[in-house]
Amino acid sequence: MENTLKIITKVGSDQAKEYGKYASRPMTYKEFLFRLWRENVPYDEVENYLWEKQEIVGDEGLADYLTAGEYAGMLSEIISHNEELVDATDVREIFDVWFCVELKDLMIDYGIDLDAPVDVDVMARMAESEEQQER
């Protein structure tokens, strides 16, 4: 996918805002990532993002947008991080796990303590930084 890190941080930031609005108590970044994965959020939200940007058109979906090479890369990332066992034929599951692995790595790269409560402003700054780097 083009602008991958920008998309991951933008969608991650948007979701942190949403979860923050409705959370009954502060959530750590680890809890946030777990909820994203468990609730199958990344796939749908990235698909919506790409439709809004008109990168996906017509009746296509995110699965139609991913190349075989990108999909293989996602599987490789999941395996290299020793994440959950996944069904290699389930595009949605693979994408969701991969997205959370990548978002976690980005947060670590930005010095975010995964045991700290989610700070929406920090997530927004991370997304802005990635957007600036993509330009």
Accessible surface in RSA format (square Angstrom, percent):
REM  Atomic radii and reference values for relative SASA: ProtOr
REM  Chains: A
REM  Algorithm: Lee & Richards
REM  Probe-radius: 1.40
REM  Slices: 20
REM RES _ NUM      All-atoms   Total-Side   Main-Chain    Non-polar    All polar
REM                ABS   REL    ABS   REL    ABS   REL    ABS   REL    ABS   REL
RES MET A   1    28.21  14.6   2.13   1.4  26.08  62.1   7.66   6.5  20.55  27.2
RES GLU A   2   131.40  75.4 122.68  92.8   8.73  20.8  45.43  87.9  85.98  70.2
RES ASN A   3    53.18  36.7  43.10  41.7  10.08  24.3   2.16   5.2  51.02  49.3
RES THR A   4    34.70  24.7  31.39  31.8   3.31   7.9  22.25  29.9  12.45  18.8
RES LEU A   5    64.81  36.1  64.47  46.1   0.34   0.9  64.47  45.3   0.34   0.9
RES LYS A   6    43.12  21.0  42.88  26.3   0.24   0.6   7.46   6.7  35.66  38.0
RES ILE A   7     2.11   1.2   2.11   1.6   0.00   0.0   2.11   1.5   0.00   0.0
RES ILE A   8     0.48   0.3   0.48   0.4   0.00   0.0   0.48   0.3   0.00   0.0
RES THR A   9     0.05   0.0   0.05   0.0   0.00   0.0   0.00   0.0   0.05   0.1
RES LYS A  10    78.25  38.2  78.25  48.0   0.00   0.0  46.22  41.6  32.03  34.1
RES VAL A  11     5.34   3.5   4.86   4.4   0.48   1.2   5.34   4.6   0.00   0.0
RES GLY A  12     0.04   0.1   0.00   N/A   0.04   0.1   0.04   0.1   0.00   0.0
RES SER A  13     3.20   2.7   3.20   4.3   0.00   0.0   1.17   2.5   2.02   2.8
RES ASP A  14    45.52  31.9  43.53  43.3   2.00   4.7  19.59  46.1  25.93  25.9
RES GLN A  15    17.84  10.0  17.84  13.0   0.00   0.0   0.40   0.8  17.44  13.2
RES ALA A  16     0.81   0.7   0.00   0.0   0.81   1.8   0.10   0.1   0.71   1.9
RES LYS A  17    86.27  42.1  82.62  50.7   3.65   8.7  44.61  40.2  41.65  44.4
RES GLU A  18    69.41  39.8  69.06  52.2   0.35   0.8  28.70  55.5  40.71  33.2
RES TYR A  19    22.81  10.6  17.91  10.2   4.89  12.7  20.74  15.6   2.07   2.6
RES GLY A  20    44.93  55.4   0.00   N/A  44.93  55.4  24.35  66.8  20.58  46.1
RES LYS A  21   139.15  67.9 100.99  62.0  38.15  90.8  71.29  64.2  67.86  72.3
RES TYR A  22   169.88  79.3 139.03  79.1  30.85  80.3 107.77  81.0  62.11  76.6
RES ALA A  23    35.24  32.4   7.90  12.2  27.35  62.2  13.19  18.6  22.05  58.4
RES SER A  24   121.71 102.8  75.44 100.7  46.28 106.6  56.58 120.5  65.13  91.2
RES ARG A  25   144.05  60.5 136.34  69.5   7.72  18.4  68.68  93.9  75.37  45.7
RES PRO A  26   103.66  75.5  85.29  77.7  18.37  66.8  96.79  79.9   6.86  42.7
RES MET A  27    16.24   8.4  12.14   8.0   4.10   9.8  12.50  10.6   3.73   4.9
RES THR A  28    36.01  25.6  35.97  36.5   0.03   0.1  32.78  44.0   3.23   4.9
RES TYR A  29     4.95   2.3   4.95   2.8   0.00   0.0   2.93   2.2   2.02   2.5
RES LYS A  30   106.23  51.8 100.27  61.5   5.95  14.2  60.77  54.7  45.46  48.4
RES GLU A  31    57.88  33.2  54.58  41.3   3.30   7.9  33.11  64.0  24.77  20.2
RES PHE A  32     0.45   0.2   0.45   0.3   0.00   0.0   0.45   0.3   0.00   0.0
RES LEU A  33    13.45   7.5  12.69   9.1   0.76   1.9  12.96   9.1   0.49   1.3
RES PHE A  34   115.48  57.8 110.09  68.2   5.40  14.0 114.96  69.7   0.52   1.5
RES ARG A  35    91.79  38.5  91.67  46.7   0.13   0.3  26.83  36.7  64.96  39.4
RES LEU A  36     0.94   0.5   0.94   0.7   0.00   0.0   0.94   0.7   0.00   0.0
RES TRP A  37    46.17  18.5  44.05  21.3   2.11   5.0  38.81  20.7   7.36  11.9
RES ARG A  38   147.56  62.0 124.19  63.3  23.36  55.6  18.52  25.3 129.03  78.2
RES GLU A  39    89.19  51.2  64.79  49.0  24.40  58.1  38.13  73.8  51.06  41.7
RES ASN A  40    63.34  43.7  61.62  59.6   1.72   4.1  10.35  24.9  52.99  51.2
RES VAL A  41    22.85  15.0  19.62  17.8   3.23   7.8  22.85  19.9   0.00   0.0
RES PRO A  42     0.29   0.2   0.00   0.0   0.29   1.1   0.29   0.2   0.00   0.0
RES TYR A  43    17.28   8.1  17.28   9.8   0.00   0.0   5.03   3.8  12.25  15.1
RES ASP A  44    57.93  40.6  57.45  57.2   0.48   1.1  18.82  44.3  39.11  39.0
RES GLU A  45    57.25  32.9  54.99  41.6   2.27   5.4   1.30   2.5  55.95  45.7
RES VAL A  46     0.24   0.2   0.24   0.2   0.00   0.0   0.24   0.2   0.00   0.0
RES GLU A  47    22.05  12.7  22.05  16.7   0.00   0.0   0.00   0.0  22.05  18.0
RES ASN A  48    59.73  41.2  58.52  56.6   1.21   2.9  13.79  33.2  45.94  44.4
RES TYR A  49    19.63   9.2  17.25   9.8   2.38   6.2  15.45  11.6   4.18   5.2
RES LEU A  50     0.00   0.0   0.00   0.0   0.00   0.0   0.00   0.0   0.00   0.0
RES TRP A  51   100.18  40.2  90.27  43.7   9.90  23.3  89.65  47.8  10.53  17.1
RES GLU A  52   140.48  80.7 107.98  81.7  32.49  77.4  48.54  93.9  91.94  75.1
RES LYS A  53   112.66  55.0  89.47  54.9  23.19  55.2  40.33  36.3  72.33  77.0
RES GLN A  54   140.74  78.7 123.46  90.2  17.28  41.2  25.73  54.8 115.00  87.2
RES GLU A  55    71.64  41.1  47.93  36.3  23.72  56.5  29.99  58.0  41.66  34.0
RES ILE A  56     3.29   1.9   0.17   0.1   3.12   7.5   0.41   0.3   2.88   7.8
RES VAL A  57    93.64  61.6  88.66  80.3   4.98  12.0  92.68  80.5   0.96   2.6
RES GLY A  58    73.56  90.7   0.00   N/A  73.56  90.7  43.64 119.8  29.91  67.0
RES ASP A  59   148.14 103.8 112.63 112.1  35.51  84.0  49.81 117.2  98.34  98.1
RES GLU A  60    81.29  46.7  79.45  60.1   1.84   4.4  19.02  36.8  62.26  50.8
RES GLY A  61    14.64  18.0   0.00   N/A  14.64  18.0  13.30  36.5   1.34   3.0
RES LEU A  62     0.00   0.0   0.00   0.0   0.00   0.0   0.00   0.0   0.00   0.0
RES ALA A  63    47.10  43.3  31.78  49.0  15.32  34.9  32.19  45.3  14.91  39.5
RES ASP A  64    96.53  67.6  61.76  61.5  34.77  82.2  15.70  36.9  80.83  80.6
RES TYR A  65    55.66  26.0  38.13  21.7  17.53  45.6  35.66  26.8  20.00  24.7
RES LEU A  66    20.79  11.6   3.84   2.7  16.95  42.6   3.97   2.8  16.82  45.3
RES THR A  67    79.26  56.4  71.60  72.6   7.66  18.3  73.83  99.2   5.43   8.2
RES ALA A  68    88.81  81.7  69.36 107.0  19.45  44.3  77.06 108.5  11.76  31.1
RES GLY A  69    54.73  67.5   0.00   N/A  54.73  67.5  39.85 109.4  14.87  33.3
RES GLU A  70    52.00  29.9  41.32  31.3  10.68  25.4  32.75  63.3  19.25  15.7
RES TYR A  71    39.56  18.5  39.56  22.5   0.00   0.0  39.51  29.7   0.05   0.1
RES ALA A  72    57.89  53.2  50.90  78.5   6.99  15.9  53.61  75.5   4.28  11.3
RES GLY A  73    33.50  41.3   0.00   N/A  33.50  41.3  31.97  87.7   1.53   3.4
RES MET A  74     5.74   3.0   4.97   3.3   0.77   1.8   4.95   4.2   0.79   1.1
RES LEU A  75    36.75  20.5  36.75  26.3   0.00   0.0  36.75  25.8   0.00   0.0
RES SER A  76    65.12  55.0  58.61  78.2   6.50  15.0  27.95  59.5  37.17  52.1
RES GLU A  77    58.71  33.7  58.52  44.3   0.20   0.5  13.03  25.2  45.68  37.3
RES ILE A  78     2.96   1.7   2.82   2.1   0.13   0.3   2.82   2.0   0.13   0.4
RES ILE A  79   124.43  70.8 115.45  86.0   8.98  21.6 120.62  86.9   3.80  10.3
RES SER A  80    76.79  64.9  42.66  56.9  34.13  78.6  48.14 102.5  28.65  40.1
RES HIS A  81    68.58  37.5  49.24  34.2  19.34  49.5  43.90  45.2  24.69  28.7
RES ASN A  82   137.04  94.5 106.54 103.0  30.50  73.5  32.71  78.7 104.33 100.8
RES GLU A  83    61.72  35.4  43.05  32.6  18.67  44.5   4.73   9.1  56.99  46.5
RES GLU A  84    98.15  56.3  84.26  63.7  13.89  33.1  24.41  47.2  73.74  60.2
RES LEU A  85   177.04  98.6 156.12 111.7  20.92  52.6 158.30 111.2  18.74  50.4
RES VAL A  86    36.41  24.0   8.38   7.6  28.03  67.5  12.37  10.8  24.03  65.2
RES ASP A  87    77.87  54.5  66.46  66.1  11.41  27.0  31.29  73.6  46.58  46.5
RES ALA A  88    52.69  48.4  44.53  68.7   8.16  18.6  44.53  62.7   8.16  21.6
RES THR A  89   117.41  83.5  91.20  92.5  26.21  62.5  81.58 109.6  35.83  54.2
RES ASP A  90    56.81  39.8  50.38  50.1   6.43  15.2  13.28  31.3  43.53  43.4
RES VAL A  91    45.47  29.9  42.39  38.4   3.08   7.4  42.39  36.8   3.08   8.4
RES ARG A  92    91.55  38.4  89.66  45.7   1.89   4.5  33.98  46.4  57.57  34.9
RES GLU A  93    47.87  27.5  46.00  34.8   1.86   4.4  18.52  35.8  29.35  24.0
RES ILE A  94     0.00   0.0   0.00   0.0   0.00   0.0   0.00   0.0   0.00   0.0
RES PHE A  95     0.32   0.2   0.32   0.2   0.00   0.0   0.32   0.2   0.00   0.0
RES ASP A  96     0.63   0.4   0.63   0.6   0.00   0.0   0.63   1.5   0.00   0.0
RES VAL A  97     5.75   3.8   4.98   4.5   0.78   1.9   5.26   4.6   0.49   1.3
RES TRP A  98    18.58   7.5  18.58   9.0   0.00   0.0  12.59   6.7   5.99   9.7
RES PHE A  99     1.32   0.7   1.32   0.8   0.00   0.0   1.32   0.8   0.00   0.0
RES CYS A 100    13.49  10.2  12.10  13.5   1.39   3.3  12.54  31.8   0.95   1.0
RES VAL A 101     5.05   3.3   3.99   3.6   1.05   2.5   4.78   4.1   0.27   0.7
RES GLU A 102    27.63  15.9  27.47  20.8   0.16   0.4   1.25   2.4  26.39  21.5
RES LEU A 103     0.00   0.0   0.00   0.0   0.00   0.0   0.00   0.0   0.00   0.0
RES LYS A 104    74.09  36.1  74.09  45.5   0.00   0.0  28.34  25.5  45.75  48.7
RES ASP A 105    41.50  29.1  40.22  40.0   1.28   3.0  19.29  45.4  22.22  22.2
RES LEU A 106    11.27   6.3  11.27   8.1   0.00   0.0  11.27   7.9   0.00   0.0
RES MET A 107     0.00   0.0   0.00   0.0   0.00   0.0   0.00   0.0   0.00   0.0
RES ILE A 108    89.49  50.9  78.70  58.6  10.79  26.0  79.57  57.3   9.92  26.9
RES ASP A 109   115.65  81.0  78.00  77.6  37.65  89.0  25.64  60.3  90.01  89.8
RES TYR A 110    78.55  36.7  47.42  27.0  31.13  81.0  53.39  40.1  25.16  31.0
RES GLY A 111    67.36  83.1   0.00   N/A  67.36  83.1  36.51 100.2  30.85  69.1
RES ILE A 112    19.41  11.0   7.68   5.7  11.73  28.3  12.45   9.0   6.96  18.9
RES ASP A 113    88.32  61.9  75.42  75.1  12.90  30.5  36.99  87.1  51.33  51.2
RES LEU A 114    17.20   9.6  14.08  10.1   3.12   7.8  14.08   9.9   3.12   8.4
RES ASP A 115    88.92  62.3  74.53  74.2  14.39  34.0  26.74  62.9  62.18  62.0
RES ALA A 116    31.13  28.6  26.81  41.4   4.31   9.8  31.13  43.8   0.00   0.0
RES PRO A 117    82.84  60.4  77.18  70.4   5.66  20.6  77.40  63.9   5.44  33.8
RES VAL A 118    33.39  22.0  10.89   9.9  22.50  54.2  10.89   9.5  22.50  61.0
RES ASP A 119    62.41  43.7  57.29  57.0   5.12  12.1  20.29  47.8  42.12  42.0
RES VAL A 120    46.81  30.8  43.39  39.3   3.42   8.2  43.39  37.7   3.42   9.3
RES ASP A 121    93.21  65.3  91.48  91.1   1.73   4.1  14.31  33.7  78.90  78.7
RES VAL A 122    39.44  26.0  38.68  35.0   0.76   1.8  38.68  33.6   0.76   2.0
RES MET A 123     0.00   0.0   0.00   0.0   0.00   0.0   0.00   0.0   0.00   0.0
RES ALA A 124    23.35  21.5  21.89  33.8   1.46   3.3  22.96  32.3   0.39   1.0
RES ARG A 125   139.92  58.7 135.84  69.2   4.08   9.7  66.16  90.4  73.76  44.7
RES MET A 126     3.50   1.8   1.33   0.9   2.17   5.2   2.69   2.3   0.81   1.1
RES ALA A 127    10.90  10.0   8.93  13.8   1.97   4.5   9.23  13.0   1.68   4.4
RES GLU A 128   105.39  60.5 103.41  78.2   1.98   4.7  41.49  80.3  63.90  52.2
RES SER A 129    36.70  31.0  29.37  39.2   7.33  16.9  21.25  45.2  15.46  21.7
RES GLU A 130     7.86   4.5   7.86   5.9   0.00   0.0   0.00   0.0   7.86   6.4
RES GLU A 131    55.97  32.1  55.86  42.3   0.11   0.3   5.40  10.4  50.57  41.3
RES GLN A 132   111.35  62.3  98.36  71.9  12.98  30.9  37.91  80.7  73.43  55.7
RES GLN A 133   125.60  70.2  91.46  66.8  34.15  81.3  43.14  91.8  82.47  62.5
RES GLU A 134    67.70  38.9  37.21  28.2  30.49  72.6   9.14  17.7  58.56  47.8
RES ARG A 135   193.51  81.3 129.35  65.9  64.16 152.8  83.19 113.7 110.33  66.9
END  Absolute sums over single chains surface
CHAIN  1 A     7573.8       6121.0       1452.8       3886.4       3687.3
END  Absolute sums over all chains
TOTAL          7573.8       6121.0       1452.8       3886.4       3687.3
